[in-house]
Amino acid sequence: MLRTHTCGQLRKTDVGTEVTLCGWVESKRDHGGAVFIDLRDRYGLTQVVVGPPEADAAMIDQAGRVSTESVILIRGNVADRLEGKTNKKLPTGDIEVRSVHFEILNTCETPPFTPSQSDLPGEDLRLKYRFLDLRRPEMLRAMVLRSSIVKAMRDYFAEHDFIDVETPILGRSTPEGARDYLVPSRVHPSKFYALPQSPQLYKQILMVAGFDRYIQVARCFRDEDLRADRQPEFTQLDLEMSFVDSDDVIGLIDGLVAKTAKEILGKEVQLPLPRITYEEAMRRFGHDAPDLRFDMEIVDITSVAAKTEFRVFRGTADAGNFVRGIPVKNAATKYSRRQIDELTEYVKNDFGAKGLAWFRVEDDGTLWSPISKNLEPEHLEEIKTLMAGEPGDLLMFLADTWETTCKGLSGLRRRLASELGLIDPEALNCSWVTEFPMFDKDEETGSWNAMHHPFTAPLASDLELLKDDPSKCRAQAYDLVINGSEAGGGTIRIHDPATQSVVFDLLGIDAETAEDRFGFLLNALKYGAPPHGGIALGIDRWVMLFAGLDNIREVIAFPKTQKAADLMTEAPGGVDKAQLEELFLRTAKVPK
């Protein structure tokens, strides 16, 4: 090695030792005759002094001219810092290295930004110069955290006798909801591979093969519209188990959550993690990944609305829709009329709500609002009772369809919790949502879609509903929720061909299409497939949540933008005509 020690390693016990350090120039201070350099590597920072009597004039001049972020090698002696010059913020703050040899390994041009600057540039510039951005301590910590979480996961599943198996990246296109990324084949003209959206089918086949417990840190790809917490390529901890039910899988992941929370964050997690059904989550929180770090649960007052003469409430109830609201504790004086108007526009523009009704609970316990004169006192009292309203509370309501009230109140609930400081940034709240519907209906076509994927098994008690009433059929599906974000999702799989055929029929997948897309799986199920199930945990999202961040790109070394572009490498890029001809392809004219 060029170096004997790292820049975070030296202590007072090393005083008098000759060492060689390599790293990047974080900063320098020329004191006229002596140059002080803060030398940085991934392990820390060490102060280097280039000055007499150890350094001659030429070396001091060279050190004075070196630019920040250049890479240097120094050899010197470890010494105590002068009295009053120690830096208690640094582990190496009691010592310095007095250089006897100074060597520039590589210079750095004037960078567009420096890793140490406090005012960060825009994200696009940071992504273009990602190699500089990754030098920032915050990015380094995120990458170290990611590595630690993955190691903890691997260790945990190794202890539970899982086999790590790599499944193919080049596979067959079997659409699972999002668009596939396609890869043309040179040796099979007009044929395409697809990059995996998940290893779903392969891991089921591994269970048929008798592997019993499979694990993989899997790279997955989905050509879908992006958000702050999504990427076109992502990493998941993928597992499958034989001879299990939902409780077995959930119990195993409970242990993983407790282990990682303890090892990575030093937090104790009470087991078993709480579970709520999908129906309960939508009724109480309006979302299938509810944030349970704060209260503000949704309350249904449709029964009262149906008795009033207030046109908006009564008309909504008579149409078979809902009037639902959230009680915002001690917020009556915290939101002005102008701010409530802004919240009204928020639920209208973002969630399609028709408006936002509200009441303040006055000091005498009465409800006041511009609409309170339209309701009888006894109805106002009923509303207050249902909402458990107390003086100083602000009660907010949407009158609309079930879907709109769910989306609008869930969004409003999260926004108000953030604005009112109700969320403890140090909290780690983990829970399960279970018993999802098997299907949802496409309102435009009237066809059924799988809520998770077409290989999900129904609850045994709902098996007959596959034929009688698919809308009421519940799945053996379970999602892990951390701080209001889906951190993993899994199901017990269909392991018999007959049930799989019924599900395909409901989804409009005829026998010929099923054979074309999934024939290899259907064939495997005929040869002694055990009951099996599993889960996929989003590693990128776990790291984001454990780091307390809200942008998944901050925990991925080389992420894509929201337009699925890599600004550093300028991918995707063009290819020359010869490459296309080899693949029997030509590009269509791009429409304006």
N, C-alpha and C positions, 0 to 999 in steps of 0.2 A: 504494500500500500504506500502511496505517496505520503500519507499522514500517519502520525503515531497516535493522535487523539482527535476527537470531534470537538466542535466549538461549544458543546454543552457539557463537557466532561470534566474539565479541570476545577480543582478546589484548593483550599489552603494547604491541604496535605501534599499537594504537588509542587509547592514552592521549592525552587532550586533545581527542578527537573528540566532537562532540555527536551523540547517537544517540537513537532512539525504539524502545523495546521493548514488545512485547505478550506476555502469557502468563498463566499461572495462579499463584496464590500457593501455593507449596509449603510454606513456613513463614515465620514472622516472629518477630522478637525485639525487644521494646520496651525500650530501654536508658534510658528516661526522658530525653526530649529528642531522641532519634534512634531511628528504627525501621529495623531491618535486615530486608529481605525477600529470600527466595530465590525468584526468578521462573523459572518453568519453561515450556518448550514442548517440542515433539517433538525439537528439536535439542540441548537441553541445559539448563543451569541457570546463571543469572547472579545475583550478589549486588547488590541495589539498596539504597542508603542514602537515607533520607528524613530529613534533619536540617539544622541550620544549618551554614554560612550560606546554602546554596542554597534550603532550604525554610523557609517561614514556619510559624508555630504552627498555623494552620488546616490546612495540608497535612500536618504531622506528626500532628495529631489524626486526620485522615481515614485516614492510613496505619495508625495504631495501632488503628483500629476495623475495618479490613477483615478479613473472615473468610478462612480458608484455602480454597483451591480457587475463590475468586472470580477473575474475569478483569479484569486491569487494564492500563492503558497508562501508561508513564512516559517522560518525556523528560529527558535529563540528560547529564552529561559523564563520559566514561570516565576513571578515575583509578587510580593504583596503590593496592593495598591497603596498610594500615599494616604496618610491619615486624613480623614474627612472626604476622601474621594471614592469610597466604596459605594456600590450600588446594590441596595438590599432587594431591589426588584428582580435581580438576575441571580440565578444559582451560581454563576461564575463571577458574581459582583465583588468578591473579596480579592480577586487576583487580576493580573494582567500578564501578557507575554511580551517581553522585551526582545525585539527582533534582531537577530544577527545575520539573517539571510532573507531577502525579499525577492519574490519572483512573480511576475505577471504571467499567468497561464493563458489568459484570454481576456481581451478588453471588451467592454460593452459600449455600443453606440448610445447616444442620448435616447433613453427609453421614453415611450409615450406616457408612461406613468411608472411610479416606483412602488414596490410592494409595501413600503413603510409609510406611504402617504396616507393621511387620515381621510381626505376627501376623494372618494373613489370616482373614477370616470364612469360613463355609461356602460351598461352591460355589453353592448355590441363591441365596444373597444376592448373590453376585458376579454371577451371571447375570441376576438381576432388575435390578441396577444396572450393567449391562454398560458403559454410557458412562463410569462411574467406574472400573470394573475395567480398561478399555482404556487408561486414563491411566497405569497402572503401567508402569515401565520394562521389566519382564519381558514384558508383553503387547506393548508397542511393539516390542521386539526380535524377538519371534516374528512379528509382522506384517511387519516390514522383511525378516526372513529369508525369509518366504514370497514377498514381492515379488521378492527377489533370485533365488530359485530359479526362479520362473516366468520371469523375464527371461532367465536363463541357458539355460533350456530353449528358449524362443522363439528366442533368438539361434543356438543350436546347430542347430536344425532349419532355420532360414532359411539358414544356411551350407550345408546339405545339400539345398537346393532343394525344400523342402516348401512346399505351398500351404496357407495357413490358411483353412479353410472352416467356416462356422457351419452346423450342422444343426438341424432343428426341435426346439423344446421341446414343442410340442403335436404328438403323433404318434398312432400306432395302438397299441392294447394287444397286445403280442406277448410274453407272459410268458416270462422267461428264468430262472426259479428263484425269485426273490423276488416279493412282491406289487407290482403297479403302483399308483402314485397316479393316480387317475382324475379327469378334469375334464369335467363335463357340458357338452354343447353347447346353447346357447340356440336356434340356428337349425336344428339337426338334432335334433328331439325324440327322446328315448330313446337318443341316441347319445353316446359318450364319447370324449374324447381320453385319452391316457395320457402322463404325464411320462416321459421316457426313463430307463431303467435304464442305458443306454449308447447311444452313436450307432452301434452295431454294424452294423445293416442299411444305414443311410445311407452309412457309410464304405465298405462293400463295393460299393454301387452307384456310388460315386465312382470306384472302381477300374474297374468296367465302363465308366464314362464316359471313361476314359482319363486321369484326373488324375494317376495314377502315384504321387504322394507327397502324402498329406493329413495335416494336423496340426490339432488343435483343443484349446484349454483348455476342456473341456466340463463343464457342470453336469449332474449325474446324480442320480437319485432312486430309492430303494428302500424300500418299506414293509416293513421287517424288524425283528426284535428287535435291540436295540442293545447294544453293548458299549463299553468305554472307547475302542476304536480304530475305532468305526464311527459313522456319522451317517445320518439318513434322506435328507439331501441332501449331496452331496459333490462334489469337483472332481477330475477326472482329466485327465492329459495323454494325449490319444487320438491314435493315428497308424495309418496303413495305407500299405502299399507294394505295388506290382505287380512281378511277375517276380522274386520273392525266395523263398528258403527260410529255414528256422529260423536257420541260421548268419548270414545277412545281417541279420536283425532283431536277433539277439542282439549281433552285432558293432557295429551302430549304437548300441545302448543302452549297450554297454560304453564307447564314447566319451563318451556323455552323462554316465555315472556319473563317469568320470575328470575331465571338465570341471567338473561341479558340485562335486565333492569338492575340487578344486584351488581354484576361484574362491570358494567359499562357506566351506569349512573350512580351506583351506590344507593339505590332505592329499594325498599322492601315492597313487594306486591302481594296483597292478600289473595290467596287462592281458596277455592276456585274463582276464576273471574266471573263477574255477573253475566247473566244471559237474559236477553229479552227477545221476544219473537218479532218478526218483521211487522206484523199487524200492530203490536204494541208500540214499536219504534215510530211508525208513521202516525199513530193516534196521539202519542205523547209528545213527539218531537218533530214530526213532519219530514223525517229523513231516515234513510236506512243505514246511515252511519252517524248516529247522534253524538253530539259533544256533551258528555255527562259531567264536565268539570264545573258546571253551573246549573241552576234550576231553570225557572222560566218555562215550565211545561205548558203545552197547548191544552186549552180547555174548550170543550164543545158546548155552546149555548144555543144550539139550533132549537131545542125544545122550548126555550123561552122566546126566541125570535118568532116562532110560529104563532105565538099568542098575541104579539104586539100589533099595533096598527102602523108602525113605522114601515114605510113602503119597501125600503131596501132590505131590511131584515125579513119581513113577512114574505115578500116576493121570492127571496132566495130560498126560504124554507118550503114554500108552496111548490117551487120548481124541483124539489127533491135534492137541493144542494145544501150547503152547510154554512153556518156562522160559527167561527172558531176564533179564539183569541189567546193572548199571552198576558199574564200579569207581570208588570215590570216594577219590582219593589223599590219604593222610596225614590221614584223617578219623576213624580208629578211636577216638581219645580225645576227639574234638570233639563227639560225640553220645552223650548219656547214654541209658539204657534208656527213661526217660520221653520224651525227645525222639524216639527211634526209634518209640515207641508213637504219638506225635503224627503222625509221617510215615506210619505205618500207617493211621491214621484218615484222613489226607489222601488217600491213594491209594484207599481204600475209598469214602469219601464223594464225592470229586470225579470219580473215574474208574471206579467200579464194580468195582475189584479185590477179590479175595477175602481178600487179606492181603499182607504184606510179609515175605519171608524175608531174613535177613542173616547175614553172617559178619564177624568181625574177623580180620585177619591178625596173629597174635601175633609177638613179637620172634623166636621160634625158627622162624617161617615156617609154623606150623600154623594151621588155621582153627578159630576158636571161635565158638560160637553155642548158644543153647538147643536147636537142632535138630541140632547137629553129631554128637551121639551116635547119631543115626538113620542116619548115612551111614558107609560103610566108609572107612578112611584113604586107600585108593587113589582112591576117588571124590572125596574132598575135595581130594586132590592134583591130580586132573584139573581140577576146577573152578578151583582157584587158578591152574593153568597157562593155562587158556583165558582167564581174566580178567586175566592178567599181574599177579596180586596180589603185593604186596611188604609187608614188615612195616610196620604202621601204617595200612594201607589198610582201608577199610570196603566190603564187597561187598554189594550189595542186589539182590534178585530178585523178580520177579513170575512166578507160574505161572498162566497163563490163556490166553484166546484171543489170536490175533495182534493184533486190534484193541485189546483191553484192555491188553496188554503194551506196545503202541506208545503209546497215550494215557497210561497210567500212568507209564511210564518217561520219556517226554518231559517230562511235568509235573514228575516228581520231579527229573529232570536240571536243569531250569531253576530249580527252587526251591533245590536244593542249591548250584548255582553262585552264586545270589544271596546265600544265607546265608553261604557260605564266601568271598565276595569274589573269585570267580574271573573276574568280568567287568570288563574295563577300560572305564570309562565314556567314555574318549576314543577307543576303537576304532571303526573303521568297516569292518565285514566284509560284503562283497558277494559273492554267488554266484548261480548259476542252478540251478534244478531242472528237468529236462527229461523227456520221454517219459512223461507222465502216462497212466494208463489212459484209454481213450476213454469208458468207462462204469463206473458202479457200480450194484449191484443193490439195489433196495428190498426189505429182508428181509421186510416185511409183505405186499407185493403180488407180489413176484417180478418186477416190471417193471424195465427198464433206465432209468437216468437219465444224462444227459450230465454228465461230470465238469466240463467248462468250459461250453460251450454247443453247441447242435445244429448249428452251422455249422463245427465244428472238423474238419480233415482228419486221417485216420489216417496213420500212417507208411506209406510206399509198400510196405515189406516186410510190413506187417500187413494190407494191403488185403483179402486173401482171408479173414482172420479175422472180418471183418464178418459173413460168412455162416456160417463154420465154427465159430468160438468167440469171440463178442464179449468175453468176460471177459478174454481175453488180448490184445485189440487195443489197441495203444498209439497215442496221439495225437501229432500234431506240435504239442505244447503246451510252453510254457516260462514259468516264473515267476521273477521277480527277487526275491531275498531279501536284505534288509539287516538285520543284527543280529537275525536270528531272526524277522523280520516280513515278510510278503509285501508288497513295495513295487510290484509290477506283475505283470501276467499277460497272456499273449498266445498266439496260435495262428496256424498257417497255415490258411487257410480252404478249405472245399470250393468248387471253382469249376465243377464240372460237375453238371448236374441229376440224372444217374443215381446218382452216389454220394450226393448229398443225399437222394434218394428212399429209398435203402437205410437211411440213418441215421434218417430220419423213421420208417420202418417199425419199426426196432428200438426207437425211443422211444415207440411206440404212437401216433404222429401219422399218422392216415390221410390219404389224398389230399385229401379234402374239407376237413379241418381245416387241413392244410398250405396249401391254396389260400386259405382264409379268413384265416389268420394271416400267412402269408409269401408270398402270391401275387405281390406286386410284386417281391420278391427272386428268386423262382423264375423269373419272367418275364424279369428282367434277365439271369439266368445263361444264357438261351438265345441271347443276342445278343452272343456273343464276349467272354465274361468271361475276363480273364487270370488266371494263377496269382497269388495275392496273400495277404498276411498282415499282421499288425500286433500291437499291444500297447497296453494302457492302463496308465498309471503313476499311482498314487494320490498326488496332490499333497499332500493333507492329511497323509498318512502319511509322505511324504518329509520334509516340514517337521518333523513330530513327531520323526522319527528323527534328522534333522540337528541339531535343537535339544536332543537328549538327554532328551526328555520321554516320559512314558508315558500321557498323556491327550490324545487328539486334539482335545478341546474347547479346549485351551490354545493351539492354533494356528489356530483359526477365529474370525473376528471376532464373529459372532453365531450360536453353535451352539445345537443343541437338547439337551435333557436325555435321559436314557435312556428317558423316556416320550415322546420326540419332541415335546416342548413347548418353546416359546420363552417363558421366564419374564419377559422384558422387555416384549414386545408382547402377551403372553398368547395367542399363537397355539398351537394352532388355537382359533378362537372361533366363536360362533354367528352366524347370519345371519338377517335378518328374513324373515317368511313370504312377502313379495312377491318377494324374490329367488328363493326356492325355486320359487314358482309360475311365474316366468319360465323356469325351467329344467325345468319339468314334474316336479318332485321333491317328495316329502314324506318326513319322517324317521319311522323306526320307533321304537316305544317301546324305550328302552334297558333290557335285562334287569338285574335286581338282581344 
